[in-house]
Amino acid sequence: MRHKVLIAAFVSTLLAGVFLTSSAQQMGKMETTKLPPKVEKELDQIRQNLKAVKSEMPGLACCIGPACNFCPLVASGCPCGMNVRTEKGVCGECFDGWHAGQGRMPGVKAHDVKHWNAAMLDTMFKARAKYFSPGQ
């Protein structure tokens, strides 16, 4: 059941990006398309479920607050808190979070945070792929 909740939450995270308009992105504003009430209600439930699941994950060591969604959904944890001060770097969601002022590790500056290297990206995206068929 938890895997279904996590998968649904991951899909909702991806869908949020789909609804951004390109003109809004170019102007630096985020505008979203109004969703049908049924879809919005389902997304709210997914968000609540994801929050509950993440609160029960032992050792969730995310480096941003609120914690990212990518790592818990893909790897059932988050290595970014352990890696934020190293050359290993952090996931894209954490990297962007740092640059949006959401970093929560004392002594770390956003401009020092590295993005995952190619090997780590490959590992995590292969882990993500097992939850989805090609093209999803």
C-alpha positions in Angstrom: 0.0 0.0 0.0 2.8 2.4 0.9 4.4 1.9 -2.5 1.2 2.9 -4.2 1.0 6.0 -2.1 4.6 6.9 -2.8 4.1 6.2 -6.5 1.0 8.3 -6.6 2.8 11.1 -4.8 5.7 11.0 -7.2 3.3 11.2 -10.1 1.6 14.2 -8.5 5.0 15.9 -8.2 5.7 15.3 -11.9 2.2 16.5 -12.9 2.7 19.7 -11.0 5.5 20.5 -13.5 3.4 19.6 -16.5 0.9 22.3 -15.7 3.4 25.2 -15.6 3.0 27.5 -18.6 6.1 28.2 -20.5 5.4 31.9 -20.6 5.1 32.0 -16.8 8.4 30.2 -16.5 10.1 32.6 -18.8 8.9 35.6 -16.7 10.0 33.9 -13.5 6.5 33.4 -12.2 4.8 30.1 -11.5 1.3 29.8 -12.8 -0.6 26.6 -12.8 -3.7 25.4 -14.7 -6.8 25.1 -12.5 -7.4 21.4 -11.9 -10.8 19.8 -11.8 -12.0 19.6 -8.2 -11.9 15.8 -8.2 -8.2 15.8 -9.3 -7.3 18.5 -6.8 -9.0 16.5 -4.0 -7.1 13.3 -5.0 -3.8 15.3 -5.1 -4.5 16.7 -1.6 -5.0 13.1 -0.3 -1.8 12.0 -1.9 0.1 15.0 -0.3 -1.3 14.1 3.1 -0.4 10.4 2.6 3.1 11.3 1.5 3.6 13.6 4.5 2.5 10.8 6.9 4.7 8.2 5.2 7.8 10.5 5.3 7.2 11.3 9.0 7.5 7.5 9.7 10.7 7.0 7.6 13.6 6.3 10.0 16.7 8.3 9.2 15.1 10.6 6.6 18.2 12.9 6.3 17.1 15.5 3.8 19.0 18.7 3.7 16.1 21.0 2.8 12.9 21.8 4.6 10.3 20.6 4.0 12.1 17.4 2.9 12.2 16.5 -0.8 9.9 14.0 -2.4 12.2 12.5 -5.0 14.5 10.5 -2.8 11.9 9.0 -0.5 9.8 8.0 -3.4 12.7 6.4 -5.3 15.0 5.1 -2.6 12.8 5.1 0.5 15.2 7.5 2.1 17.3 10.6 1.3 21.1 10.6 1.2 21.2 14.3 0.5 21.7 15.3 4.1 24.8 13.1 4.4 26.1 14.2 1.0 25.4 18.0 1.0 28.9 18.8 2.3 30.6 16.4 -0.1 31.4 16.0 -3.8 28.6 13.4 -4.1 26.1 16.3 -4.0 22.3 16.3 -3.7 19.3 15.4 -5.8 17.8 18.0 -8.1 14.9 18.8 -5.8 17.3 19.5 -2.9 19.7 21.4 -5.2 16.9 23.7 -6.3 15.6 23.9 -2.7 19.0 25.2 -1.6 18.9 27.9 -4.3 15.4 28.8 -3.3 16.5 29.4 0.3 15.2 26.2 1.7 18.5 24.7 2.9 18.5 23.6 6.5 22.1 22.4 7.2 24.0 24.9 9.4 27.2 26.2 7.8 26.3 25.2 4.2 25.9 27.9 1.6 23.8 27.4 -1.5 26.6 28.2 -3.9 28.7 25.4 -2.4 26.0 22.7 -2.9 26.8 20.3 -5.7 24.3 18.4 -7.8 24.6 14.7 -8.0 27.2 13.3 -10.3 26.4 11.2 -13.3 26.8 7.8 -11.4 24.4 8.8 -8.7 21.9 10.2 -11.1 22.0 6.9 -13.1 21.5 4.9 -9.9 18.5 6.9 -8.7 16.8 7.1 -12.1 17.2 3.3 -12.5 15.6 2.9 -9.1 12.8 5.2 -10.2 12.3 3.3 -13.4 11.2 0.1 -11.7 8.0 1.9 -10.6 7.0 3.1 -14.0 6.8 1.6 -17.5 8.6 3.4 -20.3 6.9 6.7 -21.3 5.1 7.3 -18.0 
